[in-house]
Amino acid sequence: MILHGWQNHRPVGHWQYWLADRLTDLGHEVAYPQLPEPDDPDLERWLAELDALLGELAGRRVTVVCHSLACLLWLHAVARDDVLSDPVDRVLLVAPPSPEFAREHEEIAEFAPPPLAPERLAAAASYTRLVSSDNDPYCPQGATTAYAEPLALPADVLTGEAHLNPDSGYGSWPSMLDWCLDPSPESYEKTPLARR
């Protein structure tokens, strides 16, 4: 499952679109929905969409790849008792915006992450990893400080890659594809995601 962020209309040039195409070409089932009203998202509608999608995938091994605002969507889903009925296999949180950034923008203020214990996050997926850049304008203090450290997440910090989106040159991302294809926890837990 691939989940996009704020103002993302799933453009062909985005690495998420590229990833969905590659995985589909290789015979994997991929859910890459256009979430409702991406320019003015509603948290409850996005949570309902996520809940419905996860319901359709119940009983299967599920990898969830979130970019930007979708990372905050995932954190809200984890914090609630009515969205995630079963844990997923693994989750990748890519370039989450900071809580402060979310609160400063009226359209996404309700997505500012809720208080969350590392144990709750660990119970939602067998494995969760964070990937960010050291100069993301949407998370100026750094995603390691904002998320990885307080939530006890392994993190890959890429140098000078901004928001890890098409504006940063992220159309194709081979190491992302490799990570998604790796079925072995012994490997994907140890292998960092590299630059495009």
trRosetta pair geometry for C-beta under 8 A, 3 or more apart (Angstrom, degrees):
i j d omega theta_ij theta_ji phi_ij phi_ji
1 30 7.7 156 -90 -163 30 55
1 31 4.6 -13 -112 67 78 106
1 32 7.7 169 -159 -74 46 48
1 53 6.2 112 -129 146 134 130
1 54 7.7 -34 -56 -81 166 69
1 57 7.0 -99 -52 -28 120 163
1 62 6.1 13 -3 -171 110 106
1 63 7.1 -180 28 87 67 50
1 64 4.9 -15 70 -110 105 71
1 65 7.2 176 90 25 53 67
2 16 5.0 149 171 -164 130 102
2 19 6.3 149 -100 91 146 120
2 20 5.5 -107 23 -71 153 102
2 30 6.7 7 -1 -173 110 102
2 31 7.2 178 25 90 66 55
2 32 4.4 -1 60 -106 111 89
2 65 4.9 -14 -112 67 71 104
3 33 7.7 -1 -108 50 68 87
3 35 7.1 51 -155 -46 84 128
3 50 7.3 15 -105 -101 141 104
3 64 6.8 8 -2 -172 114 93
3 65 7.1 173 24 87 70 52
3 66 4.7 -14 66 -110 110 73
3 67 7.1 -175 92 24 62 67
3 70 3.5 156 120 -153 106 142
3 73 6.5 -123 157 69 145 138
3 74 7.3 151 62 -52 154 101
4 8 3.9 -138 167 98 122 137
4 10 5.9 -120 -52 -73 156 75
4 14 7.7 39 -119 138 115 162
4 16 6.0 177 -88 85 88 169
4 32 7.9 67 -32 -172 101 82
4 34 7.7 -10 31 -123 135 48
4 35 6.5 -154 58 9 91 109
4 38 6.9 -16 104 -123 119 135
4 67 6.0 -16 -134 58 43 108
4 68 7.5 3 175 50 51 109
4 69 7.9 21 129 56 53 94
4 70 5.9 132 79 -40 15 130
5 8 5.0 86 61 -10 63 130
5 38 7.8 88 110 -160 36 108
5 67 5.1 -93 -27 108 107 81
5 68 2.8 2 -92 80 158 119
5 69 3.9 121 -151 22 79 84
5 70 5.4 -101 -76 -8 63 84
5 71 7.8 -5 -93 5 106 81
5 97 7.9 119 -154 -19 133 109
6 38 6.5 151 -156 176 32 78
6 39 7.7 79 -178 -122 73 27
6 41 6.3 -111 -109 -1 76 125
6 68 6.2 -110 19 136 79 126
6 69 4.2 100 -31 -28 85 144
6 97 7.9 -2 9 -16 128 144
6 107 7.1 112 -150 112 125 118
6 108 5.5 -50 -92 -71 140 140
7 38 5.8 154 -85 136 11 98
7 39 5.4 58 -102 -104 69 63
8 11 7.4 -107 -160 1 72 84
8 14 7.0 69 -154 -94 113 164
8 16 7.9 47 174 39 142 145
8 38 5.5 -113 54 -175 53 145
8 67 7.4 83 -57 90 169 119
8 68 7.2 140 -30 53 133 139
9 34 6.9 19 -153 -136 56 115
9 38 6.0 -170 -74 52 62 146
10 14 6.8 -118 -156 40 39 137
10 16 7.0 -95 -129 95 75 115
10 17 5.8 120 -179 -79 78 105
10 32 6.8 114 -127 148 134 107
10 34 5.7 -96 -6 -91 129 89
11 14 5.1 108 66 -19 80 102
11 17 6.6 -106 94 -23 40 147
11 166 6.8 -50 84 -21 129 153
12 17 5.4 -149 -137 136 30 159
13 17 7.2 54 43 48 18 136
13 166 4.6 64 123 -118 107 141
13 171 5.1 -61 -171 -113 69 103
14 17 4.7 95 63 3 84 101
14 18 7.1 -151 98 -2 45 87
14 165 6.7 -33 -129 -158 92 76
14 166 5.4 -83 -91 -42 58 108
14 170 7.4 17 -158 106 53 89
14 171 7.1 -104 -117 -122 4 52
15 18 5.2 -54 -145 41 40 116
15 19 5.9 45 154 -25 70 104
15 164 7.6 -57 25 162 143 83
15 165 7.7 -134 11 -132 100 36
15 166 7.6 -175 -18 -67 73 67
15 170 4.3 -51 -32 155 125 95
15 171 6.1 152 -72 172 66 9
15 172 6.6 121 -117 -130 83 8
15 173 4.3 34 -149 -9 133 120
15 176 6.5 81 165 38 126 161
15 196 7.3 -123 -94 -101 133 117
16 19 5.6 -50 -144 35 31 113
16 20 6.4 34 155 -20 63 103
16 32 6.8 152 156 -144 100 121
16 65 7.2 176 -121 112 93 119
16 67 5.9 -107 -59 -6 129 141
17 20 5.8 -52 -149 35 30 111
17 21 6.5 30 152 -18 63 106
17 32 7.5 126 -105 167 50 153
18 21 5.8 -58 -153 37 29 112
18 22 6.4 25 155 -17 66 107
18 171 5.9 106 -44 158 144 61
18 172 5.0 -147 178 -98 158 57
18 173 6.9 127 84 15 131 77
19 22 5.9 -55 -144 37 31 108
19 23 6.2 25 160 -14 66 109
19 65 7.0 -73 126 91 157 164
19 173 6.8 -24 -65 52 105 103
19 176 5.9 -67 -95 120 126 122
19 177 6.1 -161 -124 -81 80 80
19 180 6.8 110 -166 -7 114 159
20 23 6.1 -58 -144 40 26 107
20 24 6.1 26 157 -18 63 111
20 30 4.9 151 -147 151 78 149
20 32 4.2 -19 -106 -43 146 155
21 24 5.8 -60 -146 39 26 110
21 25 6.2 29 157 -22 64 108
22 25 5.7 -56 -149 35 29 113
22 26 6.5 19 155 -12 63 110
22 177 5.3 -39 109 -119 153 130
23 26 5.8 -63 -151 42 31 107
23 28 4.3 -59 172 61 91 128
23 30 4.9 113 95 -69 122 129
23 177 7.3 -158 -59 -135 81 87
23 180 6.4 -63 -88 126 123 141
23 181 7.8 -160 -108 -73 85 86
24 27 7.8 83 180 -44 31 11
24 28 6.6 -90 -82 64 31 73
24 30 5.1 -83 -64 17 88 128
26 181 7.4 -35 123 -106 166 118
29 60 8.0 -35 63 173 136 162
31 53 5.5 142 157 -160 154 118
31 56 7.5 127 -87 82 147 128
31 57 7.0 -102 -12 -56 142 127
33 49 6.5 -160 111 172 154 122
33 53 6.4 -120 -14 -83 139 137
34 38 7.2 -85 -174 -36 81 122
35 38 5.9 102 74 -80 88 88
35 41 6.7 17 124 -121 119 117
35 45 7.9 124 177 118 88 96
35 46 5.3 28 -170 -118 129 92
35 49 5.7 155 -130 87 81 162
35 70 7.7 177 -24 -91 152 99
36 41 7.2 119 88 -131 70 71
36 42 6.9 -30 97 36 117 98
36 45 4.8 -68 59 144 139 133
36 46 6.9 -139 44 -72 90 65
36 49 6.5 -176 -5 -49 98 141
37 40 5.1 -52 164 69 115 73
37 41 5.7 162 97 -95 86 43
37 42 6.4 49 63 -4 132 90
37 45 7.3 54 32 85 109 153
38 41 6.0 7 -131 -66 32 100
39 107 7.2 -71 151 -161 54 147
40 107 5.2 -104 -121 -143 62 106
41 45 7.4 -145 -171 67 70 109
41 46 5.7 25 -178 -46 115 129
41 69 6.8 140 29 146 158 151
41 107 7.0 81 30 160 69 90
41 108 6.5 37 51 -100 106 81
41 111 7.2 36 90 -52 122 130
42 45 4.1 63 79 14 108 112
42 46 6.6 170 82 -12 54 85
42 110 7.9 8 -152 65 46 144
43 46 5.8 -61 -147 40 29 108
43 47 6.1 29 157 -19 67 108
43 73 7.4 -172 -139 -111 73 77
43 76 6.4 -114 -166 -177 115 174
43 110 4.6 -118 -18 119 132 117
43 111 5.7 -179 -89 -78 108 70
44 47 5.7 -53 -144 37 31 111
44 48 6.3 33 155 -20 64 105
45 48 5.7 -53 -148 35 31 112
45 49 6.4 33 152 -20 64 105
46 49 5.6 -52 -149 35 34 113
46 50 6.3 35 152 -19 65 105
46 73 5.2 -92 138 -124 130 127
47 50 5.6 -53 -147 37 33 112
47 51 6.2 37 153 -22 65 106
47 73 6.9 -164 -76 -161 66 89
47 76 6.3 -91 -86 113 117 120
47 77 6.0 172 -132 -85 89 83
47 80 7.3 38 -156 30 140 156
47 83 5.6 -85 -172 -100 99 132
48 51 5.6 -52 -146 36 31 114
48 52 6.4 31 155 -19 64 105
49 52 5.8 -55 -149 36 30 110
49 53 6.4 28 154 -17 64 107
50 53 5.8 -57 -147 38 30 110
50 54 6.2 27 157 -15 66 108
50 73 6.4 164 -51 157 147 117
50 74 7.9 -174 -143 -90 153 56
50 77 5.6 -90 116 -87 148 140
50 83 6.4 20 97 -168 110 119
51 54 6.0 -57 -146 39 27 108
51 55 6.3 34 152 -24 62 107
51 77 7.6 -175 -65 -131 78 112
51 82 7.5 -16 -109 132 144 73
51 83 4.8 -110 -83 -142 102 71
51 84 8.0 -116 -107 -59 75 41
52 55 5.5 -53 -151 32 31 117
52 56 6.7 32 152 -20 63 102
53 56 5.8 -53 -155 31 34 111
53 57 6.7 14 153 -5 65 110
54 57 5.8 -67 -148 47 36 103
54 58 7.0 70 148 -63 65 74
54 62 7.2 76 -130 -174 78 175
54 83 7.6 83 35 164 147 75
54 84 6.7 -73 157 -114 169 62
54 85 7.4 157 123 26 121 87
54 86 7.8 -179 165 51 112 84
54 88 7.4 -95 -131 -69 111 111
55 58 5.8 -12 -159 -31 38 112
55 85 7.6 60 -92 18 77 128
57 60 5.1 -87 -178 48 78 117
57 62 5.1 84 141 -87 139 127
58 85 7.4 -10 -109 73 118 121
58 86 6.3 107 -135 24 85 137
61 89 4.5 41 -167 -53 82 142
62 88 4.2 -77 82 -144 106 102
62 89 5.5 162 58 9 46 92
63 88 7.2 145 -93 160 18 117
63 89 5.8 -47 -70 71 63 112
63 90 5.2 -5 -120 65 80 90
63 91 7.6 173 -164 -83 54 34
63 92 7.5 21 177 -3 96 100
63 180 5.9 150 119 -141 159 81
64 74 6.8 141 133 -110 139 130
64 88 5.5 50 -14 119 112 167
64 90 7.4 -163 31 100 68 47
64 91 4.6 -11 67 -113 102 80
64 92 7.2 -172 95 28 57 64
64 125 7.3 -112 31 -96 114 138
65 91 7.8 176 -79 -158 33 50
65 92 4.8 -1 -118 58 70 111
65 94 6.9 19 -177 -8 82 121
65 176 7.6 82 -142 -173 144 110
65 180 6.9 -35 -56 -91 135 118
66 70 3.8 -153 -155 114 91 104
66 71 4.5 143 122 -74 126 57
66 73 7.0 -163 -139 56 132 99
66 74 5.1 -101 -53 -24 161 132
66 91 7.0 8 1 -173 108 96
66 92 6.8 -179 29 89 67 59
66 93 5.4 -10 66 -115 111 57
66 94 6.4 177 90 25 55 78
66 96 7.8 30 115 -80 115 90
67 70 5.6 50 51 37 47 119
67 71 7.2 -48 167 -32 7 94
67 94 4.7 -28 -104 77 68 111
67 95 6.1 17 -158 53 73 104
67 164 7.3 -137 -140 99 107 107
67 165 7.4 116 175 -88 134 90
68 71 6.5 -170 96 7 11 101
68 94 7.4 -28 -26 95 53 78
68 95 5.4 -15 -72 101 65 101
68 96 6.8 138 -140 -115 23 33
68 97 6.1 38 -162 -28 73 94
68 138 6.9 3 -134 112 95 167
68 163 6.9 29 -87 -178 111 109
68 165 7.5 23 -48 -69 128 121
69 72 5.6 -51 -162 36 51 110
69 73 6.4 60 140 -24 72 99
69 97 6.5 2 -78 11 62 119
69 102 7.9 125 -118 -104 86 106
69 108 6.0 -104 -120 -137 127 138
69 111 5.9 -7 -157 167 96 165
70 73 5.0 -44 -148 33 42 121
70 74 6.5 49 151 -23 67 97
71 74 5.7 -50 -155 31 32 112
71 75 6.7 32 148 -18 63 103
71 93 4.2 86 -128 -154 111 97
71 94 7.0 -156 -63 47 120 43
71 95 7.4 -169 -18 80 141 46
71 96 3.5 -107 96 -93 151 100
71 97 7.7 159 57 18 116 61
71 147 7.9 -33 160 -110 131 164
72 75 5.5 -48 -148 35 39 113
72 76 6.5 41 152 -19 66 101
72 96 6.2 128 -47 -153 77 105
72 97 6.9 -36 -34 51 127 88
72 102 6.3 121 -106 -88 165 149
72 108 7.8 93 69 175 154 112
72 111 4.4 80 119 165 138 102
72 112 7.2 -56 -155 -114 137 10
72 113 5.4 -122 -135 -70 88 82
73 76 5.8 -57 -154 36 31 110
73 77 6.4 33 150 -21 65 105
73 111 6.8 -38 -63 -139 63 111
74 77 5.5 -53 -149 35 34 114
74 78 6.4 35 153 -20 66 105
74 91 6.4 139 -168 -163 149 139
74 93 6.6 -135 59 -95 145 102
75 78 5.7 -51 -147 35 32 113
75 79 6.4 32 153 -21 64 108
75 96 8.0 65 -23 -136 129 146
75 113 4.6 -17 112 -132 151 106
75 114 6.8 177 136 35 98 77
75 116 5.8 -106 -168 -37 97 160
75 121 7.7 -23 -121 -98 74 107
76 79 5.7 -58 -147 36 32 111
76 80 6.5 20 159 -15 66 110
76 83 7.9 74 118 -3 75 163
76 111 7.0 -92 -36 -142 135 62
76 113 7.2 -135 -56 -130 73 57
76 114 6.0 100 -108 -2 65 112
77 80 6.2 -67 -151 37 28 104
77 83 4.2 -117 -149 112 81 150
77 84 5.5 94 154 -36 99 103
77 124 7.6 115 109 -147 93 142
78 84 6.5 13 -99 2 47 145
78 116 6.3 54 99 -140 116 132
78 120 5.8 118 156 137 101 99
78 121 5.5 32 176 -101 156 60
78 124 4.4 -68 -119 -54 100 159
79 114 4.3 103 -164 73 176 134
79 115 7.4 117 -130 74 131 49
79 116 5.2 -94 -83 -92 103 99
79 120 6.7 60 -100 141 50 148
80 83 5.0 71 80 1 116 107
80 84 7.8 125 74 13 78 83
84 87 7.1 48 165 -91 120 42
84 88 7.7 -86 -144 -20 117 90
84 124 5.4 16 137 -136 170 96
87 123 6.4 -125 -83 158 123 51
87 124 5.5 160 -122 178 84 22
87 125 5.5 175 -173 -86 96 27
87 126 6.5 115 139 -40 127 65
88 91 6.3 92 79 -57 126 92
88 124 7.0 6 23 152 85 71
88 125 4.8 -20 67 -108 82 90
88 126 7.6 -109 102 6 48 80
89 125 6.8 6 90 -158 21 87
89 126 5.5 -27 -163 25 42 120
89 127 7.4 -12 148 32 59 91
90 125 5.7 101 -123 174 24 120
90 126 6.0 -55 -70 64 69 90
90 127 4.3 -14 -115 68 96 95
90 128 7.0 176 -161 -78 62 41
90 129 7.5 9 -178 3 107 97
90 185 7.9 176 -68 -104 127 87
90 188 7.0 -10 -127 116 172 141
91 124 7.3 7 -18 111 145 104
91 125 4.5 -135 -8 -51 106 172
91 127 7.4 -176 28 97 63 54
91 128 4.4 -6 63 -114 103 85
91 129 7.4 174 91 27 59 60
92 128 7.7 -179 -78 -155 28 56
92 129 5.5 -15 -114 67 70 93
92 130 8.0 152 -163 -96 56 21
92 131 6.4 7 -176 1 101 113
92 179 7.1 87 -81 125 147 137
92 193 7.7 84 -148 -46 131 147
93 96 5.5 -7 167 -42 111 114
93 128 6.8 31 -12 -179 106 99
93 129 7.2 -169 27 93 75 43
93 130 4.9 -25 71 -109 104 69
93 131 7.2 168 85 25 52 66
93 147 7.1 -116 114 149 148 155
93 153 7.5 -20 37 -174 127 162
94 130 7.9 161 -83 -162 32 49
94 131 4.8 -12 -111 67 74 104
94 132 7.4 165 -161 -76 44 54
94 164 5.8 -113 170 101 105 147
95 131 7.2 -32 -31 99 65 76
95 132 5.5 130 -92 -119 49 69
95 133 6.7 12 -100 5 99 92
95 136 5.7 174 -144 -123 93 145
95 138 7.0 67 168 63 97 126
95 139 7.2 -168 -168 5 62 129
95 143 7.1 -130 -128 -53 30 148
95 163 5.3 96 -169 -168 146 59
95 164 4.5 -160 -45 39 134 115
95 165 7.4 -111 71 -40 170 89
96 130 7.4 -59 3 -141 113 105
96 132 7.2 -59 28 -89 70 116
96 139 6.5 76 91 -72 61 143
96 143 5.6 117 50 -125 89 119
96 146 7.3 -146 93 101 112 127
96 147 5.8 72 57 -39 142 156
97 101 4.3 -110 174 84 107 134
97 102 5.6 129 105 -53 119 85
97 108 7.7 53 67 121 152 149
97 138 4.0 -75 -110 160 89 110
97 139 5.6 -162 -145 -60 34 88
98 101 4.5 101 55 1 82 101
98 102 7.1 -146 93 -3 47 83
98 138 6.9 175 5 144 77 59
98 139 4.2 137 -42 -125 88 68
98 140 6.6 -57 -12 28 148 66
98 141 6.1 92 -109 32 145 98
98 143 7.7 -136 -77 -88 75 62
98 146 5.1 -129 -123 -105 83 158
99 102 5.8 -57 -153 36 33 111
99 103 6.3 27 155 -16 68 108
99 112 4.9 70 -155 -158 78 92
99 113 5.5 -86 -91 31 99 91
99 146 6.6 -176 -2 -158 88 116
100 103 5.8 -58 -146 39 31 108
100 104 6.2 31 156 -22 65 110
100 141 7.8 83 21 -1 131 120
101 104 5.8 -61 -149 35 28 112
101 105 6.8 4 160 -3 63 111
101 138 5.2 106 -176 -170 169 64
101 139 6.5 -87 -7 -78 141 50
101 140 7.7 141 -60 -1 111 88
102 105 6.5 -78 -154 43 28 95
102 108 5.1 -97 -146 120 77 102
102 109 6.1 131 149 -119 74 33
102 111 5.1 -121 -153 82 131 88
102 112 4.1 170 99 -81 126 69
102 113 7.5 125 27 -14 158 66
103 109 5.3 62 -133 -138 40 85
103 112 4.8 36 -60 -79 85 141
104 109 7.7 174 33 -94 18 92
105 108 5.1 21 93 40 110 94
105 109 6.4 -167 80 -55 50 74
106 109 5.6 -25 -134 -17 30 120
108 111 4.6 -40 -179 27 84 123
108 112 7.9 119 132 -43 77 65
109 112 6.1 -14 -175 -21 50 107
113 116 6.7 -66 166 -3 109 122
113 147 8.0 122 -21 -98 171 99
116 120 5.7 -120 -166 69 80 128
116 121 6.1 73 155 -49 120 102
116 151 6.7 7 101 -103 110 108
117 120 4.7 98 62 -1 83 101
117 121 7.4 -155 95 -1 47 84
118 121 5.6 -58 -152 39 38 111
118 122 6.1 39 152 -21 71 107
118 150 7.6 -161 -59 141 98 53
118 151 5.1 149 -98 -163 80 47
118 152 4.1 43 -136 24 146 115
118 153 7.9 -155 -130 -43 100 71
119 122 5.6 -54 -145 38 32 113
119 123 6.4 32 155 -22 64 106
120 123 5.8 -55 -150 33 30 111
120 124 6.9 33 151 -26 61 105
121 124 5.8 -55 -155 25 34 114
121 125 7.6 -29 167 31 64 93
121 128 5.9 -82 161 32 104 160
121 151 5.4 34 12 -167 164 112
121 152 8.0 164 67 56 128 87
121 153 7.4 -64 131 -69 149 104
122 125 7.6 -97 -156 59 27 63
122 128 7.3 -123 -96 15 47 115
122 152 7.7 -18 -55 82 115 118
124 128 7.5 39 76 -55 98 132
125 128 5.0 106 70 -58 129 92
126 185 7.0 -82 135 -102 125 134
127 185 6.3 171 -38 -133 145 102
127 188 7.3 120 110 103 158 108
127 189 5.9 -111 -137 -90 144 98
128 151 8.0 -61 102 139 134 123
128 153 5.8 -67 108 -123 97 109
129 153 6.5 146 -131 179 29 101
129 154 5.2 -34 -122 77 84 97
129 155 7.2 161 -172 -91 70 36
129 156 7.2 29 167 -3 112 97
129 189 7.9 -170 -67 -126 123 53
129 193 7.7 134 131 -13 135 113
130 143 5.9 -166 171 138 128 122
130 144 7.5 156 104 -90 140 56
130 147 5.8 155 -110 104 151 121
130 148 4.8 -126 45 -80 150 98
130 153 4.8 82 -13 123 111 135
130 154 7.1 178 28 91 78 46
130 155 4.2 -21 74 -108 106 86
130 156 7.3 -175 96 28 58 62
131 155 7.3 169 -83 -158 31 63
131 156 4.8 -6 -115 62 77 103
131 158 7.2 29 -178 -15 88 108
131 164 7.1 98 123 -99 103 170
131 193 4.9 -21 -107 57 136 141
132 136 6.0 -76 -173 -19 95 141
132 139 6.7 -63 -154 73 133 147
132 142 7.1 123 119 -166 143 63
132 143 3.5 175 -68 33 165 137
132 144 6.9 -146 53 -36 135 71
132 148 8.0 -124 9 -32 128 120
132 155 6.8 -19 20 -167 101 111
132 156 7.6 153 27 84 55 58
132 157 5.7 -18 74 -113 83 69
132 158 7.2 -163 101 24 34 80
132 164 7.4 -124 -138 -16 35 133
133 136 4.7 126 62 -51 96 89
133 157 7.0 107 -138 -166 17 66
133 158 5.0 -44 -103 71 71 88
133 159 7.4 113 -155 -128 78 4
133 160 6.9 -95 -168 68 113 11
133 161 4.0 -141 -106 66 127 83
133 162 5.6 3 87 39 165 12
133 163 7.1 -97 26 -65 133 17
133 164 5.9 178 -30 -41 113 93
133 168 7.5 -135 -57 -139 159 157
134 142 6.6 -5 -135 -112 57 106
134 157 5.5 70 -60 169 88 111
134 158 7.2 -142 -6 84 81 40
134 159 5.5 -5 21 -117 125 52
134 160 6.9 -12 56 -38 98 42
134 161 8.0 83 24 27 67 77
135 160 5.8 21 20 -112 130 40
135 161 7.5 140 49 42 90 40
135 162 5.9 -40 96 -85 91 51
136 139 4.5 19 92 44 121 90
136 140 7.5 -127 85 -68 67 33
136 142 7.8 120 36 -111 101 42
136 143 6.9 32 33 -29 146 104
136 162 5.9 102 -107 -179 52 37
136 163 5.3 99 -142 -89 89 57
136 164 7.5 -30 -99 -3 113 87
137 140 6.8 12 -149 -73 37 82
137 162 6.6 -4 -5 -153 89 89
137 163 6.6 -51 37 -53 82 104
138 163 5.6 65 7 -107 118 112
139 142 6.4 86 133 -115 100 6
139 143 5.0 32 140 -61 158 79
139 146 6.0 -112 -160 14 112 151
141 145 5.1 -92 140 77 99 137
141 146 5.9 114 83 -51 108 101
142 145 4.6 79 77 12 99 103
142 146 6.6 173 91 -4 49 92
142 157 7.5 3 -159 -124 109 131
143 146 5.5 -61 -132 50 37 106
143 147 5.1 -22 -177 31 76 113
143 148 6.4 76 129 -18 76 99
143 155 7.0 177 106 -144 99 133
143 157 7.6 178 57 -102 96 92
144 147 7.3 -72 -116 57 11 70
144 148 4.4 -38 -137 41 54 128
144 149 6.0 63 159 -26 69 95
144 155 5.2 162 -102 107 87 167
144 157 6.0 -34 -44 -69 123 128
145 148 7.7 18 -12 44 18 88
145 149 6.1 -4 -125 18 32 128
146 150 7.6 -58 157 16 26 119
147 150 6.7 -79 -144 48 20 95
147 151 5.5 -20 180 16 64 124
147 153 6.5 -15 137 32 88 137
147 155 7.9 131 90 -91 93 129
148 151 6.6 -78 -134 54 15 90
148 152 7.9 5 172 -166 52 2
148 153 4.5 -104 -132 68 64 95
148 154 7.4 -57 -149 119 110 8
148 155 3.8 -30 -110 -47 151 136
149 152 7.7 20 -174 -71 25 39
154 189 7.3 123 12 -166 163 72
156 192 4.5 136 -104 -163 122 99
156 193 4.8 172 62 47 165 82
156 194 7.9 -100 -175 -70 142 32
158 161 4.3 1 112 10 119 139
158 164 7.2 100 49 -82 138 110
158 193 7.8 -62 -55 103 115 90
158 194 7.7 110 -103 -171 111 34
158 195 5.3 130 -148 -82 125 83
161 164 5.6 40 135 -77 114 74
161 168 5.2 74 178 178 66 136
161 169 8.0 -98 -144 49 82 100
161 170 7.6 68 -177 -51 110 115
161 195 6.3 -162 -80 -121 136 99
161 196 8.0 143 -135 -3 127 96
162 165 7.5 -75 107 30 105 84
162 167 6.8 -78 105 101 148 99
162 168 4.2 -161 58 -91 109 118
163 167 6.8 35 49 61 109 111
163 168 5.9 -171 53 -29 61 129
164 168 5.7 -58 -88 62 19 152
164 170 5.3 49 -176 -32 55 161
165 168 5.5 94 49 15 54 100
165 170 5.7 -129 -179 51 3 117
166 169 7.4 68 -167 -66 37 7
166 170 6.1 -100 -76 65 33 67
166 171 6.0 56 -117 -74 85 74
169 196 6.2 -155 117 48 96 152
170 173 5.7 14 -157 -65 92 115
170 196 5.4 -161 -110 -64 68 137
171 196 7.8 81 42 -153 56 147
172 196 6.5 116 90 -162 62 107
173 176 3.9 35 114 11 114 123
173 177 6.8 149 92 -17 67 83
173 196 4.9 -75 -107 -108 69 83
174 177 5.5 -54 -150 35 39 112
174 178 6.3 39 154 -20 70 104
174 196 7.3 103 16 -160 75 52
175 178 5.3 -47 -145 36 38 116
175 179 6.3 44 153 -23 65 101
175 193 5.1 136 125 -156 117 63
175 194 4.2 153 -55 43 166 84
175 195 7.6 76 17 56 137 24
175 196 7.8 -134 21 -105 97 28
176 179 5.8 -52 -150 33 30 112
176 180 6.5 27 153 -15 63 107
176 193 6.1 41 -81 -145 64 121
177 180 5.8 -59 -150 38 31 109
177 181 6.2 23 156 -15 66 112
178 181 5.9 -64 -145 41 28 107
178 182 6.4 37 156 -36 65 103
178 191 7.6 -95 122 138 113 147
179 182 5.9 -48 -149 18 30 114
179 188 5.7 104 -157 -137 73 103
179 191 6.6 -164 -101 97 85 115
179 193 5.7 -33 -44 -89 149 95
182 187 5.0 -123 -176 99 131 121
182 188 4.3 158 95 -65 127 102
182 191 6.9 137 -36 38 173 144
184 187 4.2 64 84 14 108 106
184 188 6.6 150 79 -5 57 87
185 188 6.2 -63 -126 48 32 93
185 189 5.4 30 176 -21 69 115
186 189 6.7 -54 -137 34 13 107
186 190 7.0 -7 160 -2 49 118
187 190 6.2 -79 -154 43 28 99
187 191 5.7 11 165 -16 73 119
188 191 5.9 -55 -123 40 34 105
